[in-house]
Amino acid sequence: MLLVIIRTLILYAAVVVVMRVMGKREIGQLQPFELVVALMIADLAAIPMQNTGIPLLSGIIPIIILMTAQVALSYVSMKSTKARGVICGRPSVLVENGKLVEKELRYLRYNINDLLEQLRAKNYYNLADVEFAILETNGQLSVIPKSQKRALKPEDLNISTSYEGMPVTLVIDGNVLRDNLKKVSLNEDWLRTELRKFGIEDLKKVFFASLDTAGKLFYQLKADPEGGRV
């Protein structure tokens, strides 16, 4: 039993490292060849786990070979447009200028019900509202609505807006993220001083705190589900 546990942990660690090297994309964002590699790696790792008579290297070496092949193909497809078309395929336009492209739908064996389902998933319930619908190489559908049906934007009304950046996380579960404080040219003393204004003496009591680009500090105590904004 101990041998099985050790082999499982080793293979698990190997697969995790390999998947991290291959990238951070979700399953739904993988190209077809990347999905095939991921499935094959899972199968190769499962066989030595189940059969202790098979040497670990018999599972690890093929996994490393597949990882190397996947990284090489990704590099080639990144550098060559032609290779990318062969390896990953090309996006397919299913709706163009508000009209269904029947030839493309037939070629992809993509029926209208599938298209309507995907449009509803994107919150487009009327095909007449769609200017372009593009089936990407990873199988996801990108939708460009007609200009009359798109969401209203401030620039449509000639309204100028202020810059909105990403809030910086300063505290997570009582732990101060000092590197993030340095990024905004602040320090822990400043943070403690700001929190003391609201009766918070112990940083360990802070469940979460962040600073937005307007200089507003948001915090939530571990025992304060409502939170507060400074």
TORKOL-4160 file (C-alpha; in steps of 0.2 Angstrom, whole numbers, padded with zeros to 4 digits, m for minus):
230
<pt num="1" X="0000" Y="0000" Z="0000"/>
<pt num="2" X="0014" Y="0012" Z="0004"/>
<pt num="3" X="0022" Y="0009" Z="m0013"/>
<pt num="4" X="0006" Y="0013" Z="m0021"/>
<pt num="5" X="0004" Y="0029" Z="m0012"/>
<pt num="6" X="0022" Y="0034" Z="m0016"/>
<pt num="7" X="0020" Y="0030" Z="m0034"/>
<pt num="8" X="0004" Y="0040" Z="m0035"/>
<pt num="9" X="0012" Y="0055" Z="m0027"/>
<pt num="10" X="0027" Y="0055" Z="m0039"/>
<pt num="11" X="0016" Y="0053" Z="m0054"/>
<pt num="12" X="0004" Y="0067" Z="m0048"/>
<pt num="13" X="0018" Y="0078" Z="m0045"/>
<pt num="14" X="0025" Y="0074" Z="m0062"/>
<pt num="15" X="0008" Y="0078" Z="m0071"/>
<pt num="16" X="0006" Y="0094" Z="m0061"/>
<pt num="17" X="0023" Y="0100" Z="m0067"/>
<pt num="18" X="0020" Y="0095" Z="m0085"/>
<pt num="19" X="0003" Y="0104" Z="m0085"/>
<pt num="20" X="0011" Y="0119" Z="m0078"/>
<pt num="21" X="0024" Y="0119" Z="m0091"/>
<pt num="22" X="0011" Y="0117" Z="m0105"/>
<pt num="23" X="0002" Y="0133" Z="m0099"/>
<pt num="24" X="m0012" Y="0140" Z="m0089"/>
<pt num="25" X="m0027" Y="0139" Z="m0101"/>
<pt num="26" X="m0043" Y="0131" Z="m0096"/>
<pt num="27" X="m0050" Y="0115" Z="m0104"/>
<pt num="28" X="m0062" Y="0125" Z="m0114"/>
<pt num="29" X="m0048" Y="0136" Z="m0121"/>
<pt num="30" X="m0037" Y="0122" Z="m0127"/>
<pt num="31" X="m0033" Y="0119" Z="m0145"/>
<pt num="32" X="m0038" Y="0102" Z="m0151"/>
<pt num="33" X="m0020" Y="0095" Z="m0151"/>
<pt num="34" X="m0017" Y="0102" Z="m0134"/>
<pt num="35" X="m0033" Y="0093" Z="m0128"/>
<pt num="36" X="m0027" Y="0077" Z="m0135"/>
<pt num="37" X="m0010" Y="0079" Z="m0126"/>
<pt num="38" X="m0019" Y="0082" Z="m0110"/>
<pt num="39" X="m0030" Y="0066" Z="m0112"/>
<pt num="40" X="m0015" Y="0056" Z="m0116"/>
<pt num="41" X="m0005" Y="0062" Z="m0102"/>
<pt num="42" X="m0019" Y="0057" Z="m0090"/>
<pt num="43" X="m0020" Y="0040" Z="m0097"/>
<pt num="44" X="m0001" Y="0037" Z="m0096"/>
<pt num="45" X="m0001" Y="0043" Z="m0078"/>
<pt num="46" X="m0016" Y="0031" Z="m0073"/>
<pt num="47" X="m0008" Y="0015" Z="m0080"/>
<pt num="48" X="0008" Y="0015" Z="m0068"/>
<pt num="49" X="m0004" Y="0020" Z="m0054"/>
<pt num="50" X="m0015" Y="0005" Z="m0056"/>
<pt num="51" X="m0001" Y="m0008" Z="m0060"/>
<pt num="52" X="0014" Y="m0007" Z="m0048"/>
<pt num="53" X="0023" Y="m0020" Z="m0060"/>
<pt num="54" X="0025" Y="m0006" Z="m0073"/>
<pt num="55" X="0041" Y="0004" Z="m0069"/>
<pt num="56" X="0038" Y="0023" Z="m0065"/>
<pt num="57" X="0049" Y="0028" Z="m0079"/>
<pt num="58" X="0038" Y="0019" Z="m0092"/>
<pt num="59" X="0025" Y="0032" Z="m0087"/>
<pt num="60" X="0035" Y="0047" Z="m0084"/>
<pt num="61" X="0046" Y="0046" Z="m0100"/>
<pt num="62" X="0031" Y="0046" Z="m0112"/>
<pt num="63" X="0023" Y="0060" Z="m0102"/>
<pt num="64" X="0039" Y="0071" Z="m0104"/>
<pt num="65" X="0040" Y="0067" Z="m0123"/>
<pt num="66" X="0022" Y="0072" Z="m0125"/>
<pt num="67" X="0025" Y="0088" Z="m0116"/>
<pt num="68" X="0040" Y="0092" Z="m0126"/>
<pt num="69" X="0030" Y="0089" Z="m0142"/>
<pt num="70" X="0016" Y="0100" Z="m0136"/>
<pt num="71" X="0028" Y="0114" Z="m0132"/>
<pt num="72" X="0037" Y="0112" Z="m0148"/>
<pt num="73" X="0021" Y="0113" Z="m0158"/>
<pt num="74" X="0015" Y="0128" Z="m0148"/>
<pt num="75" X="0031" Y="0137" Z="m0152"/>
<pt num="76" X="0030" Y="0133" Z="m0170"/>
<pt num="77" X="0012" Y="0138" Z="m0171"/>
<pt num="78" X="0016" Y="0155" Z="m0162"/>
<pt num="79" X="0030" Y="0159" Z="m0175"/>
<pt num="80" X="0022" Y="0153" Z="m0191"/>
<pt num="81" X="0005" Y="0158" Z="m0197"/>
<pt num="82" X="0004" Y="0144" Z="m0210"/>
<pt num="83" X="0009" Y="0131" Z="m0197"/>
<pt num="84" X="m0004" Y="0138" Z="m0185"/>
<pt num="85" X="m0017" Y="0136" Z="m0198"/>
<pt num="86" X="m0012" Y="0118" Z="m0200"/>
<pt num="87" X="m0010" Y="0114" Z="m0182"/>
<pt num="88" X="m0024" Y="0124" Z="m0174"/>
<pt num="89" X="m0036" Y="0127" Z="m0189"/>
<pt num="90" X="m0044" Y="0144" Z="m0193"/>
<pt num="91" X="m0059" Y="0153" Z="m0186"/>
<pt num="92" X="m0075" Y="0150" Z="m0195"/>
<pt num="93" X="m0087" Y="0164" Z="m0199"/>
<pt num="94" X="m0105" Y="0157" Z="m0196"/>
<pt num="95" X="m0114" Y="0174" Z="m0197"/>
<pt num="96" X="m0108" Y="0187" Z="m0208"/>
<pt num="97" X="m0115" Y="0204" Z="m0210"/>
<pt num="98" X="m0131" Y="0198" Z="m0202"/>
<pt num="99" X="m0133" Y="0183" Z="m0213"/>
<pt num="100" X="m0130" Y="0164" Z="m0210"/>
<pt num="101" X="m0116" Y="0157" Z="m0220"/>
<pt num="102" X="m0124" Y="0141" Z="m0225"/>
<pt num="103" X="m0108" Y="0134" Z="m0234"/>
<pt num="104" X="m0098" Y="0136" Z="m0217"/>
<pt num="105" X="m0112" Y="0128" Z="m0207"/>
<pt num="106" X="m0113" Y="0113" Z="m0218"/>
<pt num="107" X="m0094" Y="0111" Z="m0219"/>
<pt num="108" X="m0093" Y="0111" Z="m0200"/>
<pt num="109" X="m0108" Y="0101" Z="m0198"/>
<pt num="110" X="m0114" Y="0114" Z="m0186"/>
<pt num="111" X="m0133" Y="0115" Z="m0186"/>
<pt num="112" X="m0144" Y="0131" Z="m0183"/>
<pt num="113" X="m0150" Y="0124" Z="m0167"/>
<pt num="114" X="m0132" Y="0123" Z="m0160"/>
<pt num="115" X="m0129" Y="0141" Z="m0166"/>
<pt num="116" X="m0145" Y="0148" Z="m0158"/>
<pt num="117" X="m0140" Y="0139" Z="m0142"/>
<pt num="118" X="m0123" Y="0146" Z="m0141"/>
<pt num="119" X="m0130" Y="0163" Z="m0145"/>
<pt num="120" X="m0142" Y="0162" Z="m0131"/>
<pt num="121" X="m0128" Y="0157" Z="m0119"/>
<pt num="122" X="m0120" Y="0174" Z="m0125"/>
<pt num="123" X="m0136" Y="0183" Z="m0121"/>
<pt num="124" X="m0141" Y="0186" Z="m0139"/>
<pt num="125" X="m0159" Y="0179" Z="m0140"/>
<pt num="126" X="m0163" Y="0185" Z="m0158"/>
<pt num="127" X="m0152" Y="0181" Z="m0173"/>
<pt num="128" X="m0157" Y="0197" Z="m0181"/>
<pt num="129" X="m0147" Y="0206" Z="m0168"/>
<pt num="130" X="m0130" Y="0198" Z="m0173"/>
<pt num="131" X="m0119" Y="0206" Z="m0186"/>
<pt num="132" X="m0105" Y="0193" Z="m0185"/>
<pt num="133" X="m0103" Y="0176" Z="m0176"/>
<pt num="134" X="m0086" Y="0167" Z="m0177"/>
<pt num="135" X="m0082" Y="0150" Z="m0171"/>
<pt num="136" X="m0065" Y="0151" Z="m0164"/>
<pt num="137" X="m0052" Y="0137" Z="m0166"/>
<pt num="138" X="m0055" Y="0131" Z="m0148"/>
<pt num="139" X="m0073" Y="0129" Z="m0151"/>
<pt num="140" X="m0079" Y="0145" Z="m0143"/>
<pt num="141" X="m0091" Y="0156" Z="m0151"/>
<pt num="142" X="m0087" Y="0175" Z="m0153"/>
<pt num="143" X="m0102" Y="0186" Z="m0156"/>
<pt num="144" X="m0102" Y="0204" Z="m0163"/>
<pt num="145" X="m0119" Y="0212" Z="m0161"/>
<pt num="146" X="m0126" Y="0225" Z="m0174"/>
<pt num="147" X="m0121" Y="0243" Z="m0169"/>
<pt num="148" X="m0140" Y="0247" Z="m0165"/>
<pt num="149" X="m0140" Y="0232" Z="m0152"/>
<pt num="150" X="m0124" Y="0234" Z="m0143"/>
<pt num="151" X="m0123" Y="0240" Z="m0125"/>
<pt num="152" X="m0122" Y="0259" Z="m0123"/>
<pt num="153" X="m0105" Y="0265" Z="m0119"/>
<pt num="154" X="m0099" Y="0282" Z="m0111"/>
<pt num="155" X="m0091" Y="0286" Z="m0127"/>
<pt num="156" X="m0107" Y="0285" Z="m0137"/>
<pt num="157" X="m0114" Y="0299" Z="m0126"/>
<pt num="158" X="m0097" Y="0309" Z="m0127"/>
<pt num="159" X="m0095" Y="0306" Z="m0108"/>
<pt num="160" X="m0077" Y="0306" Z="m0102"/>
<pt num="161" X="m0073" Y="0294" Z="m0088"/>
<pt num="162" X="m0058" Y="0293" Z="m0076"/>
<pt num="163" X="m0045" Y="0280" Z="m0076"/>
<pt num="164" X="m0050" Y="0263" Z="m0067"/>
<pt num="165" X="m0036" Y="0252" Z="m0064"/>
<pt num="166" X="m0035" Y="0235" Z="m0054"/>
<pt num="167" X="m0037" Y="0236" Z="m0035"/>
<pt num="168" X="m0021" Y="0230" Z="m0026"/>
<pt num="169" X="m0024" Y="0217" Z="m0013"/>
<pt num="170" X="m0015" Y="0222" Z="0003"/>
<pt num="171" X="m0021" Y="0209" Z="0016"/>
<pt num="172" X="m0027" Y="0191" Z="0014"/>
<pt num="173" X="m0033" Y="0181" Z="0029"/>
<pt num="174" X="m0022" Y="0192" Z="0041"/>
<pt num="175" X="m0007" Y="0191" Z="0031"/>
<pt num="176" X="0000" Y="0207" Z="0024"/>
<pt num="177" X="0006" Y="0207" Z="0006"/>
<pt num="178" X="0022" Y="0218" Z="0007"/>
<pt num="179" X="0026" Y="0216" Z="m0011"/>
<pt num="180" X="0010" Y="0224" Z="m0016"/>
<pt num="181" X="0012" Y="0238" Z="m0003"/>
<pt num="182" X="0029" Y="0242" Z="m0012"/>
<pt num="183" X="0021" Y="0242" Z="m0029"/>
<pt num="184" X="0010" Y="0257" Z="m0023"/>
<pt num="185" X="0024" Y="0265" Z="m0014"/>
<pt num="186" X="0016" Y="0261" Z="0003"/>
<pt num="187" X="0022" Y="0252" Z="0019"/>
<pt num="188" X="0015" Y="0242" Z="0033"/>
<pt num="189" X="0015" Y="0256" Z="0045"/>
<pt num="190" X="0004" Y="0266" Z="0033"/>
<pt num="191" X="m0008" Y="0252" Z="0033"/>
<pt num="192" X="m0009" Y="0250" Z="0051"/>
<pt num="193" X="m0011" Y="0269" Z="0053"/>
<pt num="194" X="m0026" Y="0269" Z="0041"/>
<pt num="195" X="m0034" Y="0254" Z="0050"/>
<pt num="196" X="m0032" Y="0261" Z="0067"/>
<pt num="197" X="m0043" Y="0275" Z="0062"/>
<pt num="198" X="m0057" Y="0263" Z="0062"/>
<pt num="199" X="m0052" Y="0254" Z="0078"/>
<pt num="200" X="m0043" Y="0240" Z="0070"/>
<pt num="201" X="m0027" Y="0237" Z="0080"/>
<pt num="202" X="m0023" Y="0219" Z="0075"/>
<pt num="203" X="m0020" Y="0215" Z="0057"/>
<pt num="204" X="m0023" Y="0197" Z="0060"/>
<pt num="205" X="m0041" Y="0201" Z="0062"/>
<pt num="206" X="m0042" Y="0208" Z="0044"/>
<pt num="207" X="m0049" Y="0195" Z="0032"/>
<pt num="208" X="m0046" Y="0205" Z="0017"/>
<pt num="209" X="m0040" Y="0222" Z="0012"/>
<pt num="210" X="m0037" Y="0231" Z="m0005"/>
<pt num="211" X="m0033" Y="0248" Z="m0011"/>
<pt num="212" X="m0041" Y="0255" Z="m0027"/>
<pt num="213" X="m0034" Y="0267" Z="m0039"/>
<pt num="214" X="m0044" Y="0281" Z="m0031"/>
<pt num="215" X="m0035" Y="0278" Z="m0015"/>
<pt num="216" X="m0050" Y="0270" Z="m0006"/>
<pt num="217" X="m0046" Y="0256" Z="0006"/>
<pt num="218" X="m0058" Y="0242" Z="0007"/>
<pt num="219" X="m0057" Y="0230" Z="0021"/>
<pt num="220" X="m0067" Y="0216" Z="0029"/>
<pt num="221" X="m0064" Y="0209" Z="0046"/>
<pt num="222" X="m0065" Y="0190" Z="0049"/>
<pt num="223" X="m0080" Y="0193" Z="0061"/>
<pt num="224" X="m0088" Y="0206" Z="0050"/>
<pt num="225" X="m0097" Y="0199" Z="0035"/>
<pt num="226" X="m0104" Y="0216" Z="0030"/>
<pt num="227" X="m0086" Y="0223" Z="0028"/>
<pt num="228" X="m0083" Y="0242" Z="0026"/>
<pt num="229" X="m0076" Y="0255" Z="0015"/>
<pt num="230" X="m0064" Y="0268" Z="0021"/>
